[in-house]
Amino acid sequence: MSKKCPVCSTYFNTKGKFCSTTCKTRSNNLKQRYKIESSQVVEMYRLQSGKCAICDTAVDVHELGFTDKEKAAIDHNHFNGFVRGLLCTSCNLGLGHFKDSRLLLKSAIKYLTKRYKRS
């Protein structure tokens, strides 16, 4: 009876939960780094339609072996470790530069929407 690998979605007939040691390693890395199952990352990807949660850029989860599109960053809160979603590199870096601060982001929006006069 064939099973579906929870990491790469490949069907396989061998014993074990994963189709390969590579997929097992990928799954263990996600658990160790983000405390999340590979199936949860796949579900996030599906819920986000394979796009960045902020700008809709098409992304792939390289940690799961999918590398056709831009790498998805697994965005997480650096204080409590909670995984929020998948972001493109630019959006992930943007949040990082704003230190995940809502106050700084609101201030940036205010700045961007302000009308400026020419000198």
Backbone atoms as SQL, in Angstrom:
CREATE TABLE atoms (id INTEGER PRIMARY KEY, chain TEXT, resi INTEGER, resn TEXT, atom TEXT, x REAL, y REAL, z REAL);
INSERT INTO atoms VALUES
  (1, 'A', 1, 'MET', 'N', 0.845, -1.181, 0.000),
  (2, 'A', 1, 'MET', 'CA', 0.000, 0.000, 0.000),
  (3, 'A', 1, 'MET', 'C', 0.889, 1.242, 0.000),
  (4, 'A', 2, 'SER', 'N', 0.636, 2.187, -0.896),
  (5, 'A', 2, 'SER', 'CA', 1.493, 3.365, -0.957),
  (6, 'A', 2, 'SER', 'C', 0.993, 4.445, 0.003),
  (7, 'A', 3, 'LYS', 'N', 1.977, 5.209, 0.520),
  (8, 'A', 3, 'LYS', 'CA', 1.705, 6.308, 1.454),
  (9, 'A', 3, 'LYS', 'C', 2.197, 7.601, 0.809),
  (10, 'A', 4, 'LYS', 'N', 1.677, 8.714, 1.306),
  (11, 'A', 4, 'LYS', 'CA', 2.090, 10.014, 0.802),
  (12, 'A', 4, 'LYS', 'C', 3.054, 10.648, 1.802),
  (13, 'A', 5, 'CYS', 'N', 4.208, 11.052, 1.308),
  (14, 'A', 5, 'CYS', 'CA', 5.211, 11.698, 2.156),
  (15, 'A', 5, 'CYS', 'C', 4.659, 13.038, 2.654),
  (16, 'A', 6, 'PRO', 'N', 4.700, 13.294, 3.981),
  (17, 'A', 6, 'PRO', 'CA', 4.175, 14.547, 4.513),
  (18, 'A', 6, 'PRO', 'C', 5.019, 15.778, 4.159),
  (19, 'A', 7, 'VAL', 'N', 6.200, 15.554, 3.620),
  (20, 'A', 7, 'VAL', 'CA', 7.074, 16.667, 3.268),
  (21, 'A', 7, 'VAL', 'C', 6.947, 17.035, 1.790),
  (22, 'A', 8, 'CYS', 'N', 7.165, 16.071, 0.903),
  (23, 'A', 8, 'CYS', 'CA', 7.216, 16.374, -0.537),
  (24, 'A', 8, 'CYS', 'C', 5.988, 15.894, -1.311),
  (25, 'A', 9, 'SER', 'N', 5.066, 15.220, -0.622),
  (26, 'A', 9, 'SER', 'CA', 3.820, 14.720, -1.220),
  (27, 'A', 9, 'SER', 'C', 4.020, 13.601, -2.235),
  (28, 'A', 10, 'THR', 'N', 5.214, 13.013, -2.285),
  (29, 'A', 10, 'THR', 'CA', 5.484, 11.880, -3.170),
  (30, 'A', 10, 'THR', 'C', 4.866, 10.623, -2.562),
  (31, 'A', 11, 'TYR', 'N', 4.289, 9.798, -3.411),
  (32, 'A', 11, 'TYR', 'CA', 3.769, 8.513, -2.931),
  (33, 'A', 11, 'TYR', 'C', 4.912, 7.502, -2.931),
  (34, 'A', 12, 'PHE', 'N', 4.973, 6.678, -1.877),
  (35, 'A', 12, 'PHE', 'CA', 6.060, 5.704, -1.763),
  (36, 'A', 12, 'PHE', 'C', 5.554, 4.439, -1.080),
  (37, 'A', 13, 'ASN', 'N', 6.291, 3.348, -1.237),
  (38, 'A', 13, 'ASN', 'CA', 5.887, 2.043, -0.708),
  (39, 'A', 13, 'ASN', 'C', 6.793, 1.498, 0.389),
  (40, 'A', 14, 'THR', 'N', 7.842, 2.212, 0.752),
  (41, 'A', 14, 'THR', 'CA', 8.772, 1.691, 1.754),
  (42, 'A', 14, 'THR', 'C', 8.248, 1.945, 3.167),
  (43, 'A', 15, 'LYS', 'N', 8.895, 1.303, 4.154),
  (44, 'A', 15, 'LYS', 'CA', 8.518, 1.496, 5.552),
  (45, 'A', 15, 'LYS', 'C', 8.895, 2.899, 5.996),
  (46, 'A', 16, 'GLY', 'N', 8.255, 3.351, 7.024),
  (47, 'A', 16, 'GLY', 'CA', 8.575, 4.657, 7.590),
  (48, 'A', 16, 'GLY', 'C', 7.569, 5.705, 7.203),
  (49, 'A', 17, 'LYS', 'N', 7.734, 6.873, 7.813),
  (50, 'A', 17, 'LYS', 'CA', 6.805, 7.993, 7.614),
  (51, 'A', 17, 'LYS', 'C', 7.168, 8.840, 6.388),
  (52, 'A', 18, 'PHE', 'N', 8.460, 8.832, 6.022),
  (53, 'A', 18, 'PHE', 'CA', 8.952, 9.689, 4.944),
  (54, 'A', 18, 'PHE', 'C', 9.459, 8.862, 3.772),
  (55, 'A', 19, 'CYS', 'N', 9.461, 9.464, 2.584),
  (56, 'A', 19, 'CYS', 'CA', 9.907, 8.753, 1.387),
  (57, 'A', 19, 'CYS', 'C', 11.424, 8.616, 1.325),
  (58, 'A', 20, 'SER', 'N', 12.142, 9.481, 2.058),
  (59, 'A', 20, 'SER', 'CA', 13.603, 9.464, 2.005),
  (60, 'A', 20, 'SER', 'C', 14.188, 10.057, 3.279),
  (61, 'A', 21, 'THR', 'N', 15.480, 9.851, 3.456),
  (62, 'A', 21, 'THR', 'CA', 16.144, 10.460, 4.610),
  (63, 'A', 21, 'THR', 'C', 16.205, 11.981, 4.446),
  (64, 'A', 22, 'THR', 'N', 16.237, 12.453, 3.213),
  (65, 'A', 22, 'THR', 'CA', 16.229, 13.898, 2.957),
  (66, 'A', 22, 'THR', 'C', 14.956, 14.518, 3.509),
  (67, 'A', 23, 'CYS', 'N', 13.809, 13.912, 3.215),
  (68, 'A', 23, 'CYS', 'CA', 12.538, 14.444, 3.707),
  (69, 'A', 23, 'CYS', 'C', 12.440, 14.330, 5.225),
  (70, 'A', 24, 'LYS', 'N', 12.973, 13.274, 5.779),
  (71, 'A', 24, 'LYS', 'CA', 12.981, 13.113, 7.237),
  (72, 'A', 24, 'LYS', 'C', 13.811, 14.231, 7.871),
  (73, 'A', 25, 'THR', 'N', 14.964, 14.522, 7.286),
  (74, 'A', 25, 'THR', 'CA', 15.837, 15.591, 7.785),
  (75, 'A', 25, 'THR', 'C', 15.139, 16.939, 7.672),
  (76, 'A', 26, 'ARG', 'N', 14.487, 17.188, 6.536),
  (77, 'A', 26, 'ARG', 'CA', 13.762, 18.454, 6.363),
  (78, 'A', 26, 'ARG', 'C', 12.697, 18.622, 7.436),
  (79, 'A', 27, 'SER', 'N', 11.950, 17.558, 7.693),
  (80, 'A', 27, 'SER', 'CA', 10.905, 17.598, 8.710),
  (81, 'A', 27, 'SER', 'C', 11.495, 17.859, 10.096),
  (82, 'A', 28, 'ASN', 'N', 12.570, 17.183, 10.414),
  (83, 'A', 28, 'ASN', 'CA', 13.221, 17.378, 11.718),
  (84, 'A', 28, 'ASN', 'C', 13.760, 18.794, 11.871),
  (85, 'A', 29, 'ASN', 'N', 14.294, 19.371, 10.800),
  (86, 'A', 29, 'ASN', 'CA', 14.799, 20.748, 10.846),
  (87, 'A', 29, 'ASN', 'C', 13.683, 21.740, 11.146),
  (88, 'A', 30, 'LEU', 'N', 12.509, 21.548, 10.520),
  (89, 'A', 30, 'LEU', 'CA', 11.364, 22.430, 10.785),
  (90, 'A', 30, 'LEU', 'C', 10.911, 22.317, 12.237),
  (91, 'A', 31, 'LYS', 'N', 10.879, 21.095, 12.743),
  (92, 'A', 31, 'LYS', 'CA', 10.479, 20.886, 14.139),
  (93, 'A', 31, 'LYS', 'C', 11.456, 21.556, 15.090),
  (94, 'A', 32, 'GLN', 'N', 12.734, 21.394, 14.806),
  (95, 'A', 32, 'GLN', 'CA', 13.765, 21.942, 15.683),
  (96, 'A', 32, 'GLN', 'C', 13.795, 23.468, 15.637),
  (97, 'A', 33, 'ARG', 'N', 13.746, 24.028, 14.446),
  (98, 'A', 33, 'ARG', 'CA', 13.894, 25.478, 14.307),
  (99, 'A', 33, 'ARG', 'C', 12.625, 26.255, 14.623),
  (100, 'A', 34, 'TYR', 'N', 11.467, 25.758, 14.145),
  (101, 'A', 34, 'TYR', 'CA', 10.220, 26.509, 14.283),
  (102, 'A', 34, 'TYR', 'C', 9.171, 25.817, 15.146),
  (103, 'A', 35, 'LYS', 'N', 9.464, 24.592, 15.594),
  (104, 'A', 35, 'LYS', 'CA', 8.503, 23.808, 16.377),
  (105, 'A', 35, 'LYS', 'C', 7.184, 23.624, 15.617),
  (106, 'A', 36, 'ILE', 'N', 7.323, 23.276, 14.343),
  (107, 'A', 36, 'ILE', 'CA', 6.178, 23.121, 13.461),
  (108, 'A', 36, 'ILE', 'C', 6.363, 21.862, 12.612),
  (109, 'A', 37, 'GLU', 'N', 5.270, 21.210, 12.301),
  (110, 'A', 37, 'GLU', 'CA', 5.303, 20.013, 11.456),
  (111, 'A', 37, 'GLU', 'C', 5.337, 20.431, 9.984),
  (112, 'A', 38, 'SER', 'N', 5.949, 19.606, 9.153),
  (113, 'A', 38, 'SER', 'CA', 5.993, 19.897, 7.719),
  (114, 'A', 38, 'SER', 'C', 4.580, 19.984, 7.149),
  (115, 'A', 39, 'SER', 'N', 3.662, 19.184, 7.653),
  (116, 'A', 39, 'SER', 'CA', 2.282, 19.224, 7.162),
  (117, 'A', 39, 'SER', 'C', 1.624, 20.576, 7.445),
  (118, 'A', 40, 'GLN', 'N', 2.010, 21.222, 8.558),
  (119, 'A', 40, 'GLN', 'CA', 1.480, 22.546, 8.872),
  (120, 'A', 40, 'GLN', 'C', 2.016, 23.593, 7.892),
  (121, 'A', 41, 'VAL', 'N', 3.272, 23.453, 7.488),
  (122, 'A', 41, 'VAL', 'CA', 3.853, 24.372, 6.510),
  (123, 'A', 41, 'VAL', 'C', 3.164, 24.189, 5.155),
  (124, 'A', 42, 'VAL', 'N', 2.920, 22.939, 4.783),
  (125, 'A', 42, 'VAL', 'CA', 2.220, 22.654, 3.532),
  (126, 'A', 42, 'VAL', 'C', 0.815, 23.263, 3.574),
  (127, 'A', 43, 'GLU', 'N', 0.137, 23.150, 4.704),
  (128, 'A', 43, 'GLU', 'CA', -1.208, 23.722, 4.845),
  (129, 'A', 43, 'GLU', 'C', -1.170, 25.248, 4.736),
  (130, 'A', 44, 'MET', 'N', -0.180, 25.895, 5.362),
  (131, 'A', 44, 'MET', 'CA', -0.022, 27.352, 5.233),
  (132, 'A', 44, 'MET', 'C', 0.156, 27.732, 3.768),
  (133, 'A', 45, 'TYR', 'N', 1.014, 26.964, 3.076),
  (134, 'A', 45, 'TYR', 'CA', 1.279, 27.215, 1.659),
  (135, 'A', 45, 'TYR', 'C', -0.022, 27.141, 0.864),
  (136, 'A', 46, 'ARG', 'N', -0.822, 26.117, 1.129),
  (137, 'A', 46, 'ARG', 'CA', -2.096, 25.962, 0.413),
  (138, 'A', 46, 'ARG', 'C', -3.062, 27.088, 0.750),
  (139, 'A', 47, 'LEU', 'N', -3.169, 27.438, 2.029),
  (140, 'A', 47, 'LEU', 'CA', -4.073, 28.510, 2.442),
  (141, 'A', 47, 'LEU', 'C', -3.683, 29.852, 1.835),
  (142, 'A', 48, 'GLN', 'N', -2.384, 30.048, 1.630),
  (143, 'A', 48, 'GLN', 'CA', -1.884, 31.285, 1.022),
  (144, 'A', 48, 'GLN', 'C', -1.785, 31.178, -0.494),
  (145, 'A', 49, 'SER', 'N', -2.262, 30.097, -1.064),
  (146, 'A', 49, 'SER', 'CA', -2.230, 29.860, -2.519),
  (147, 'A', 49, 'SER', 'C', -0.824, 29.973, -3.095),
  (148, 'A', 50, 'GLY', 'N', 0.187, 29.591, -2.317),
  (149, 'A', 50, 'GLY', 'CA', 1.566, 29.619, -2.785),
  (150, 'A', 50, 'GLY', 'C', 2.122, 31.020, -2.957),
  (151, 'A', 51, 'LYS', 'N', 1.562, 31.975, -2.203),
  (152, 'A', 51, 'LYS', 'CA', 1.987, 33.373, -2.344),
  (153, 'A', 51, 'LYS', 'C', 2.378, 33.965, -0.997),
  (154, 'A', 52, 'CYS', 'N', 3.187, 35.006, -1.065),
  (155, 'A', 52, 'CYS', 'CA', 3.568, 35.761, 0.121),
  (156, 'A', 52, 'CYS', 'C', 2.307, 36.302, 0.790),
  (157, 'A', 53, 'ALA', 'N', 2.229, 36.200, 2.111),
  (158, 'A', 53, 'ALA', 'CA', 1.058, 36.656, 2.859),
  (159, 'A', 53, 'ALA', 'C', 0.875, 38.169, 2.816),
  (160, 'A', 54, 'ILE', 'N', 1.905, 38.904, 2.409),
  (161, 'A', 54, 'ILE', 'CA', 1.805, 40.363, 2.366),
  (162, 'A', 54, 'ILE', 'C', 1.635, 40.884, 0.943),
  (163, 'A', 55, 'CYS', 'N', 2.509, 40.494, 0.016),
  (164, 'A', 55, 'CYS', 'CA', 2.525, 41.125, -1.318),
  (165, 'A', 55, 'CYS', 'C', 2.055, 40.228, -2.459),
  (166, 'A', 56, 'ASP', 'N', 1.711, 38.980, -2.174),
  (167, 'A', 56, 'ASP', 'CA', 1.213, 38.037, -3.183),
  (168, 'A', 56, 'ASP', 'C', 2.253, 37.563, -4.203),
  (169, 'A', 57, 'THR', 'N', 3.530, 37.751, -3.930),
  (170, 'A', 57, 'THR', 'CA', 4.569, 37.196, -4.792),
  (171, 'A', 57, 'THR', 'C', 4.523, 35.666, -4.683),
  (172, 'A', 58, 'ALA', 'N', 4.650, 34.983, -5.815),
  (173, 'A', 58, 'ALA', 'CA', 4.668, 33.511, -5.795),
  (174, 'A', 58, 'ALA', 'C', 5.934, 33.035, -5.097),
  (175, 'A', 59, 'VAL', 'N', 5.776, 32.108, -4.148),
  (176, 'A', 59, 'VAL', 'CA', 6.908, 31.582, -3.372),
  (177, 'A', 59, 'VAL', 'C', 6.839, 30.062, -3.305),
  (178, 'A', 60, 'ASP', 'N', 7.968, 29.456, -2.985),
  (179, 'A', 60, 'ASP', 'CA', 8.060, 28.015, -2.736),
  (180, 'A', 60, 'ASP', 'C', 8.746, 27.798, -1.393),
  (181, 'A', 61, 'VAL', 'N', 8.415, 26.715, -0.739),
  (182, 'A', 61, 'VAL', 'CA', 9.024, 26.393, 0.539),
  (183, 'A', 61, 'VAL', 'C', 10.267, 25.556, 0.265),
  (184, 'A', 62, 'HIS', 'N', 11.403, 26.215, 0.179),
  (185, 'A', 62, 'HIS', 'CA', 12.663, 25.543, -0.134),
  (186, 'A', 62, 'HIS', 'C', 13.018, 24.517, 0.929),
  (187, 'A', 63, 'GLU', 'N', 12.610, 24.758, 2.187),
  (188, 'A', 63, 'GLU', 'CA', 12.893, 23.799, 3.260),
  (189, 'A', 63, 'GLU', 'C', 12.230, 22.451, 3.012),
  (190, 'A', 64, 'LEU', 'N', 11.203, 22.431, 2.151),
  (191, 'A', 64, 'LEU', 'CA', 10.530, 21.180, 1.820),
  (192, 'A', 64, 'LEU', 'C', 10.977, 20.639, 0.468),
  (193, 'A', 65, 'GLY', 'N', 11.950, 21.303, -0.148),
  (194, 'A', 65, 'GLY', 'CA', 12.509, 20.809, -1.398),
  (195, 'A', 65, 'GLY', 'C', 11.901, 21.400, -2.652),
  (196, 'A', 66, 'PHE', 'N', 10.980, 22.349, -2.507),
  (197, 'A', 66, 'PHE', 'CA', 10.355, 22.974, -3.676),
  (198, 'A', 66, 'PHE', 'C', 11.082, 24.277, -3.964),
  (199, 'A', 67, 'THR', 'N', 11.730, 24.356, -5.143),
  (200, 'A', 67, 'THR', 'CA', 12.642, 25.477, -5.395),
  (201, 'A', 67, 'THR', 'C', 12.429, 26.174, -6.734),
  (202, 'A', 68, 'ASP', 'N', 11.266, 26.023, -7.344),
  (203, 'A', 68, 'ASP', 'CA', 11.033, 26.666, -8.638),
  (204, 'A', 68, 'ASP', 'C', 10.843, 28.178, -8.518),
  (205, 'A', 69, 'LYS', 'N', 10.264, 28.618, -7.421),
  (206, 'A', 69, 'LYS', 'CA', 9.957, 30.042, -7.230),
  (207, 'A', 69, 'LYS', 'C', 10.847, 30.616, -6.138),
  (208, 'A', 70, 'GLU', 'N', 10.650, 31.901, -5.871),
  (209, 'A', 70, 'GLU', 'CA', 11.405, 32.568, -4.813),
  (210, 'A', 70, 'GLU', 'C', 11.208, 31.846, -3.482),
  (211, 'A', 71, 'LYS', 'N', 12.238, 31.832, -2.678),
  (212, 'A', 71, 'LYS', 'CA', 12.184, 31.137, -1.390),
  (213, 'A', 71, 'LYS', 'C', 11.200, 31.821, -0.445),
  (214, 'A', 72, 'ALA', 'N', 10.332, 31.020, 0.147),
  (215, 'A', 72, 'ALA', 'CA', 9.420, 31.517, 1.170),
  (216, 'A', 72, 'ALA', 'C', 10.137, 31.514, 2.511),
  (217, 'A', 73, 'ALA', 'N', 10.056, 32.631, 3.200),
  (218, 'A', 73, 'ALA', 'CA', 10.568, 32.692, 4.569),
  (219, 'A', 73, 'ALA', 'C', 9.444, 32.231, 5.486),
  (220, 'A', 74, 'ILE', 'N', 9.772, 31.394, 6.443),
  (221, 'A', 74, 'ILE', 'CA', 8.790, 30.992, 7.440),
  (222, 'A', 74, 'ILE', 'C', 8.826, 32.070, 8.513),
  (223, 'A', 75, 'ASP', 'N', 7.863, 32.973, 8.432),
  (224, 'A', 75, 'ASP', 'CA', 7.844, 34.135, 9.321),
  (225, 'A', 75, 'ASP', 'C', 7.365, 33.718, 10.705),
  (226, 'A', 76, 'HIS', 'N', 8.096, 34.174, 11.711),
  (227, 'A', 76, 'HIS', 'CA', 7.732, 33.841, 13.084),
  (228, 'A', 76, 'HIS', 'C', 8.043, 35.006, 14.010),
  (229, 'A', 77, 'ASN', 'N', 7.333, 35.024, 15.127),
  (230, 'A', 77, 'ASN', 'CA', 7.543, 36.024, 16.152),
  (231, 'A', 77, 'ASN', 'C', 8.823, 35.659, 16.900),
  (232, 'A', 78, 'HIS', 'N', 9.759, 36.572, 16.945),
  (233, 'A', 78, 'HIS', 'CA', 11.052, 36.278, 17.560),
  (234, 'A', 78, 'HIS', 'C', 10.991, 36.245, 19.085),
  (235, 'A', 79, 'PHE', 'N', 9.892, 36.729, 19.658),
  (236, 'A', 79, 'PHE', 'CA', 9.757, 36.717, 21.119),
  (237, 'A', 79, 'PHE', 'C', 9.159, 35.407, 21.631),
  (238, 'A', 80, 'ASN', 'N', 8.116, 34.910, 20.930),
  (239, 'A', 80, 'ASN', 'CA', 7.471, 33.689, 21.418),
  (240, 'A', 80, 'ASN', 'C', 7.621, 32.496, 20.474),
  (241, 'A', 81, 'GLY', 'N', 8.228, 32.703, 19.287),
  (242, 'A', 81, 'GLY', 'CA', 8.470, 31.621, 18.342),
  (243, 'A', 81, 'GLY', 'C', 7.264, 31.222, 17.509),
  (244, 'A', 82, 'PHE', 'N', 6.113, 31.858, 17.708),
  (245, 'A', 82, 'PHE', 'CA', 4.898, 31.506, 16.979),
  (246, 'A', 82, 'PHE', 'C', 5.060, 31.769, 15.481),
  (247, 'A', 83, 'VAL', 'N', 4.760, 30.763, 14.661),
  (248, 'A', 83, 'VAL', 'CA', 4.855, 30.905, 13.211),
  (249, 'A', 83, 'VAL', 'C', 3.602, 31.615, 12.710),
  (250, 'A', 84, 'ARG', 'N', 3.809, 32.708, 11.929),
  (251, 'A', 84, 'ARG', 'CA', 2.692, 33.520, 11.456),
  (252, 'A', 84, 'ARG', 'C', 2.282, 33.191, 10.036),
  (253, 'A', 85, 'GLY', 'N', 3.238, 32.837, 9.195),
  (254, 'A', 85, 'GLY', 'CA', 2.912, 32.573, 7.799),
  (255, 'A', 85, 'GLY', 'C', 4.155, 32.522, 6.947),
  (256, 'A', 86, 'LEU', 'N', 3.936, 32.512, 5.635),
  (257, 'A', 86, 'LEU', 'CA', 5.022, 32.462, 4.669),
  (258, 'A', 86, 'LEU', 'C', 5.130, 33.810, 3.966),
  (259, 'A', 87, 'LEU', 'N', 6.346, 34.319, 3.882),
  (260, 'A', 87, 'LEU', 'CA', 6.594, 35.616, 3.252),
  (261, 'A', 87, 'LEU', 'C', 7.707, 35.495, 2.219),
  (262, 'A', 88, 'CYS', 'N', 7.689, 36.401, 1.236),
  (263, 'A', 88, 'CYS', 'CA', 8.824, 36.497, 0.316),
  (264, 'A', 88, 'CYS', 'C', 9.980, 37.125, 1.095),
  (265, 'A', 89, 'THR', 'N', 11.159, 37.054, 0.546),
  (266, 'A', 89, 'THR', 'CA', 12.344, 37.581, 1.226),
  (267, 'A', 89, 'THR', 'C', 12.215, 39.071, 1.518),
  (268, 'A', 90, 'SER', 'N', 11.722, 39.849, 0.557),
  (269, 'A', 90, 'SER', 'CA', 11.620, 41.302, 0.749),
  (270, 'A', 90, 'SER', 'C', 10.694, 41.664, 1.897),
  (271, 'A', 91, 'CYS', 'N', 9.526, 41.045, 1.939),
  (272, 'A', 91, 'CYS', 'CA', 8.569, 41.343, 3.014),
  (273, 'A', 91, 'CYS', 'C', 9.096, 40.874, 4.364),
  (274, 'A', 92, 'ASN', 'N', 9.748, 39.728, 4.387),
  (275, 'A', 92, 'ASN', 'CA', 10.316, 39.231, 5.634),
  (276, 'A', 92, 'ASN', 'C', 11.404, 40.174, 6.144),
  (277, 'A', 93, 'LEU', 'N', 12.274, 40.628, 5.256),
  (278, 'A', 93, 'LEU', 'CA', 13.320, 41.573, 5.656),
  (279, 'A', 93, 'LEU', 'C', 12.712, 42.899, 6.089),
  (280, 'A', 94, 'GLY', 'N', 11.657, 43.336, 5.400),
  (281, 'A', 94, 'GLY', 'CA', 10.981, 44.584, 5.762),
  (282, 'A', 94, 'GLY', 'C', 10.462, 44.537, 7.190),
  (283, 'A', 95, 'LEU', 'N', 9.787, 43.457, 7.542),
  (284, 'A', 95, 'LEU', 'CA', 9.295, 43.320, 8.913),
  (285, 'A', 95, 'LEU', 'C', 10.457, 43.295, 9.896),
  (286, 'A', 96, 'GLY', 'N', 11.513, 42.612, 9.512),
  (287, 'A', 96, 'GLY', 'CA', 12.688, 42.545, 10.377),
  (288, 'A', 96, 'GLY', 'C', 13.323, 43.902, 10.601),
  (289, 'A', 97, 'HIS', 'N', 13.411, 44.700, 9.532),
  (290, 'A', 97, 'HIS', 'CA', 13.996, 46.041, 9.667),
  (291, 'A', 97, 'HIS', 'C', 13.126, 46.951, 10.531),
  (292, 'A', 98, 'PHE', 'N', 11.826, 46.695, 10.538),
  (293, 'A', 98, 'PHE', 'CA', 10.922, 47.445, 11.403),
  (294, 'A', 98, 'PHE', 'C', 10.772, 46.774, 12.771),
  (295, 'A', 99, 'LYS', 'N', 11.611, 45.788, 13.043),
  (296, 'A', 99, 'LYS', 'CA', 11.690, 45.101, 14.336),
  (297, 'A', 99, 'LYS', 'C', 10.350, 44.511, 14.763),
  (298, 'A', 100, 'ASP', 'N', 9.534, 44.106, 13.783),
  (299, 'A', 100, 'ASP', 'CA', 8.200, 43.542, 14.049),
  (300, 'A', 100, 'ASP', 'C', 7.337, 44.491, 14.884),
  (301, 'A', 101, 'SER', 'N', 7.611, 45.775, 14.802),
  (302, 'A', 101, 'SER', 'CA', 6.913, 46.765, 15.616),
  (303, 'A', 101, 'SER', 'C', 5.725, 47.374, 14.869),
  (304, 'A', 102, 'ARG', 'N', 4.540, 47.178, 15.417),
  (305, 'A', 102, 'ARG', 'CA', 3.339, 47.799, 14.828),
  (306, 'A', 102, 'ARG', 'C', 3.441, 49.315, 14.876),
  (307, 'A', 103, 'LEU', 'N', 3.999, 49.832, 15.950),
  (308, 'A', 103, 'LEU', 'CA', 4.145, 51.274, 16.099),
  (309, 'A', 103, 'LEU', 'C', 5.035, 51.849, 14.997),
  (310, 'A', 104, 'LEU', 'N', 6.171, 51.201, 14.735),
  (311, 'A', 104, 'LEU', 'CA', 7.057, 51.680, 13.666),
  (312, 'A', 104, 'LEU', 'C', 6.396, 51.557, 12.292),
  (313, 'A', 105, 'LEU', 'N', 5.662, 50.460, 12.072),
  (314, 'A', 105, 'LEU', 'CA', 4.974, 50.291, 10.785),
  (315, 'A', 105, 'LEU', 'C', 3.883, 51.346, 10.595),
  (316, 'A', 106, 'LYS', 'N', 3.141, 51.659, 11.645),
  (317, 'A', 106, 'LYS', 'CA', 2.117, 52.720, 11.560),
  (318, 'A', 106, 'LYS', 'C', 2.771, 54.062, 11.264),
  (319, 'A', 107, 'SER', 'N', 3.902, 54.307, 11.902),
  (320, 'A', 107, 'SER', 'CA', 4.642, 55.543, 11.668),
  (321, 'A', 107, 'SER', 'C', 5.130, 55.615, 10.220),
  (322, 'A', 108, 'ALA', 'N', 5.572, 54.486, 9.676),
  (323, 'A', 108, 'ALA', 'CA', 6.020, 54.449, 8.278),
  (324, 'A', 108, 'ALA', 'C', 4.858, 54.714, 7.326),
  (325, 'A', 109, 'ILE', 'N', 3.683, 54.158, 7.610),
  (326, 'A', 109, 'ILE', 'CA', 2.503, 54.403, 6.770),
  (327, 'A', 109, 'ILE', 'C', 2.132, 55.878, 6.811),
  (328, 'A', 110, 'LYS', 'N', 2.162, 56.458, 8.008),
  (329, 'A', 110, 'LYS', 'CA', 1.869, 57.894, 8.151),
  (330, 'A', 110, 'LYS', 'C', 2.862, 58.717, 7.326),
  (331, 'A', 111, 'TYR', 'N', 4.115, 58.357, 7.396),
  (332, 'A', 111, 'TYR', 'CA', 5.154, 59.040, 6.636),
  (333, 'A', 111, 'TYR', 'C', 4.905, 58.927, 5.132),
  (334, 'A', 112, 'LEU', 'N', 4.568, 57.728, 4.663),
  (335, 'A', 112, 'LEU', 'CA', 4.355, 57.508, 3.228),
  (336, 'A', 112, 'LEU', 'C', 3.113, 58.218, 2.697),
  (337, 'A', 113, 'THR', 'N', 2.120, 58.430, 3.526),
  (338, 'A', 113, 'THR', 'CA', 0.871, 59.055, 3.070),
  (339, 'A', 113, 'THR', 'C', 0.861, 60.567, 3.268),
  (340, 'A', 114, 'LYS', 'N', 1.882, 61.102, 3.882),
  (341, 'A', 114, 'LYS', 'CA', 1.995, 62.540, 4.100),
  (342, 'A', 114, 'LYS', 'C', 2.229, 63.242, 2.761),
  (343, 'A', 115, 'ARG', 'N', 1.618, 64.377, 2.584),
  (344, 'A', 115, 'ARG', 'CA', 1.822, 65.167, 1.362),
  (345, 'A', 115, 'ARG', 'C', 3.019, 66.091, 1.549),
  (346, 'A', 116, 'TYR', 'N', 3.889, 66.074, 0.577),
  (347, 'A', 116, 'TYR', 'CA', 5.097, 66.897, 0.645),
  (348, 'A', 116, 'TYR', 'C', 5.066, 67.932, -0.454),
  (349, 'A', 117, 'LYS', 'N', 5.585, 69.114, -0.146),
  (350, 'A', 117, 'LYS', 'CA', 5.676, 70.173, -1.132),
  (351, 'A', 117, 'LYS', 'C', 7.046, 70.115, -1.795),
  (352, 'A', 118, 'ARG', 'N', 7.058, 70.522, -3.048),
  (353, 'A', 118, 'ARG', 'CA', 8.350, 70.608, -3.737),
  (354, 'A', 118, 'ARG', 'C', 9.115, 71.810, -3.239),
  (355, 'A', 119, 'SER', 'N', 10.428, 71.704, -3.200),
  (356, 'A', 119, 'SER', 'CA', 11.261, 72.808, -2.718),
  (357, 'A', 119, 'SER', 'C', 11.374, 73.877, -3.753);
